[in-house]
C-alpha cells in the first residue's frame, strides 16, 4: 500500500500502489479525459437550453396570466362595487367574478357606467363598472375578492387575476359594516 495525500494537507488515504495508474491506463475500461472543446460546447448547450426553457416559461405565464388587468372594488351598504379595465384591449368589457370567504358567489361583466374611472385616466371610456349584491351572509367577519376572468388559447384556458386588494367587512344584525382595513 502506498500513502497518498497525507501530511500537512489532511488525513492520509491508503490505496493499492497501482490504483491511480490503473484508473487511467487499464485497457478497455480506461477513463479518458474529455476534450476541452467538447466540454465547452456541452456547457454552452446547457446554458442555451436553460435560457430557452426560461423564456418559454415567461412567455407561457404572460399568455395565461396577463398582467394588463387593472381594477378596484369597495364595500357599500349591501353590495361590492368597483371597476375593471383590460389595458391591452381598453374597450373590452371585462368579465369579473366575486368570491366571498374563498367561495364563488357571482359572475358579471364590468359594463356599467363609471365616469370617475375615465376621468382619472384609468380607462378610455366610462363603461367599466360592476356591482355585486351581497348574498345573505352569517354574522361575523368576511373577505371578498374580485377577479378578472381571462380567456386564452381561443377559450381553452381560463385564468383569474385579482383586482385590487381583498375587501374585508363584517355582518352585524343584518347590516354590512365596512372594515377600516380597506384602503
N, C-alpha and C positions, 0 to 999 in steps of 0.2 A: 504494500500500500504506500501511496505517496501523499504527503501533506501538501494541499493546495490552498492558498489564501489565508493561512494562519498568521499569527504575529500581531503587529500593531493595528491591522485593519479589520479585525474581527475574529470570530472563532475559527479554528481550523476545520476544513472539510476533508473528509477522507474518501478517496476514490481509488478504484484499482488503477494501477500505473498507466495503463493504456486507454482509459476511458475517454479522455479528451481527444486523443488521436482517432479512436475508432468511430466517434460520432461523425466526424467529417470525412473519414477515409475508408470506410468499410464497404467495399464493393457495391452491390445493388441497393443496399439500404443507406447509402451515404446521404447526408444532407448537403444541399447545395446552397451557397449564398446567392440570393436573387440579384439580378442585375439592377443597378441603381435607377436606370431609366424606367424600367418596368415598375419599380416601387413608386416612383414619382407619378407615373401615368395612372397607377391604381389609386393613389391618394387623390389626385386631381379628379378622377372619375367619381370617387366617393363624395367629394366636395360638390361637384356639379349635380349629382343625384340628390344630395341633401337640399341644395338650393331649389331645384326643380320641385321636389315634394313640398317644400315650404311655400313656394309660390302658388302651387295648386291648392294648398290648404287655405291660404289667404284669399285666393280667388273664389273658392267654393264658399267660404264664410261670408264674403261680401255679397255673393249672389243669393244665398239662402237667407242671411240675416242682414239686410241692407241697413246702412247707418243713416239713412236720409229721412226718417220719420221724426217729426217734432210734434209736441203737444203738451197739454196740461189739463188737469182736472181739479175740481173743487167740490166740497160737500156743501150742498144747500139744505134747506129745511126738510125736504122729502126726496132729494134726488142727488145724483152725481152729474155735474155738468162740466163741459170743457170743450177742447178743440183739438184737431189732429190735421197735420199737413204733411204731404209727401213732397219733399224738396226736389226730387228727381222728376216728378210729374205734378207741378203746382196746381193744376186744375182738376186733378183726380180727387174724387170723394173717397176718403179712406174708410174701409170697414174697421170698426172697433168692437172690442169685447170687454165686458165688465166681469171681474171676478171679485167676490167678497169672501174673505176668510179662506182663500185658496179654492173656492168652488165657483164654477161658471154660473153666472146669473142671467146675462142677456147679451145680445149682439145687436148692433145698429150700424148705420153709415153716418159718418160725420158730414152732414149735408145741410145743417141748419145755419141760419144767418148769425154771424159773429163779426159785426163791423169793427169791433175793437181789435180783433186779430189782424185784420187787413191794415187798420190804422197804425198798429205797432210795427208793421213791416214783416210779420211772420208769414203772410200769405199774399197772393196776388188778387184774390177776391175774398168776399166775406162769407162764403158758403162752406165752412169747415167745422161747424159746431155740432155737438151732440148733447143729449140729455138722457140719462137713465133714471127712471123712477125706482127708488129703493124698494125691494120686496119687504114683506113683514119679517123682521129680524128679532131674535130674542134680546132681552135686557142684557146690557154689557158692552164691552169694547169690541170693535170690529175694524177690519182693514180692507180697503177697496183698492184694486189695481185695475188700470185701464190699459189695454194692449191694442196696438195697431196690428191688423192681420195682413200679412204679406203673402202673395202667391208667387211662386217661381216655378220654373220648369213647365210652362204652359199649364199651370194649375195642378200639377202633380205633387208639388211640395207646398206646404203652408208653414209659416213661422209667425210667432208673436213677438212684438217688440214693445217693451214697457214704455208708456208715455208719461213723462214726468216722474214724480215720486209716489210711493204708496200713500194712500189717504187713510188716516185713522179717524174714527168717530165712535161715539157711544150712543146707545139707545137707553133712555130712561123714561119710564111712564109713556111709552109710545112716541116720544119725541127724539129727534136727531140732535145730538149735542156735538158740535164741531170741536175737533181737537185743536189745541194751540200748537201741536207739532207740525201741522200742515202749513208750510210757508211757500 
